[in-house]
Amino acid sequence: MAGRLFGYVQFCHAQRSILRSFGSQAVHDRLLAELRKRSAPDELERMVARGASLGEEERVAEAFTIASLSHAS
């Protein structure tokens, strides 16, 4: 799930030519490093590509799922 949301955010930044602040870039880099540790390269690539095509309802549902999982631990 996190990989798909990461892909969506990447897509939005690219579409809008948004530059990340220093702090935002640091968070981005840490998240990408964690995703790379937990996923095979081809799996991560698929998740990121899938995330770039998520619709609004899918994005919201995935974000809520991630949030609920993080509160459960």
C-alpha positions as CSV (number, residue, x, y, z in Angstrom):
1,M,0.0,0.0,0.0
2,A,2.7,2.5,0.9
3,G,4.4,1.8,-2.4
4,R,1.3,2.7,-4.3
5,L,0.7,5.9,-2.4
6,F,4.4,6.7,-2.9
7,G,3.8,6.2,-6.6
8,Y,0.8,8.5,-6.6
9,V,2.8,11.3,-4.8
10,Q,5.7,10.8,-7.3
11,F,3.2,11.2,-10.2
12,C,1.7,14.3,-8.7
13,H,5.0,16.0,-8.1
14,A,6.1,15.2,-11.7
15,Q,2.8,16.4,-13.2
16,R,2.9,19.7,-11.4
17,S,6.7,20.1,-11.5
18,I,6.7,20.5,-7.7
19,L,10.0,20.8,-6.0
20,R,10.4,19.2,-2.6
21,S,11.6,21.2,0.4
22,F,14.7,20.0,2.2
23,G,12.6,18.3,4.9
24,S,10.2,16.8,2.4
25,Q,13.1,15.4,0.4
26,A,14.6,13.8,3.5
27,V,11.2,12.1,4.3
28,H,11.0,11.0,0.6
29,D,14.4,9.5,0.7
30,R,13.8,7.7,4.0
31,L,10.5,6.3,2.7
32,L,12.1,5.2,-0.6
33,A,15.0,3.5,1.3
34,E,12.5,1.6,3.5
35,L,10.4,0.5,0.5
36,R,13.5,-0.7,-1.2
37,K,14.5,-2.8,1.9
38,R,11.0,-4.4,2.1
39,S,10.3,-5.0,-1.6
40,A,11.9,-6.6,-4.5
41,P,12.9,-4.1,-7.2
42,D,10.3,-5.3,-9.7
43,E,7.6,-5.4,-7.0
44,L,8.4,-1.8,-6.0
45,E,8.3,-0.7,-9.6
46,R,4.8,-2.3,-10.1
47,M,3.5,-0.7,-6.9
48,V,4.8,2.8,-7.9
49,A,3.3,2.4,-11.4
50,R,0.0,1.3,-10.0
51,G,0.0,4.2,-7.6
52,A,0.4,6.7,-10.4
53,S,-2.9,5.5,-11.8
54,L,-4.9,5.4,-8.5
55,G,-8.3,7.2,-8.5
56,E,-9.3,9.5,-5.6
57,E,-11.4,6.9,-3.8
58,E,-8.6,4.3,-4.0
59,R,-6.1,6.8,-2.6
60,V,-8.3,7.8,0.3
61,A,-9.1,4.1,1.1
62,E,-5.4,3.2,1.1
63,A,-4.4,6.2,3.2
64,F,-7.1,5.2,5.8
65,T,-6.0,1.6,5.8
66,I,-2.4,2.6,6.4
67,A,-3.4,5.0,9.1
68,S,-5.5,2.3,10.9
69,L,-2.7,-0.2,10.6
70,S,-0.2,2.2,12.1
71,H,-2.5,2.9,15.1
72,A,-3.1,-0.8,15.7
73,S,0.6,-1.5,16.3
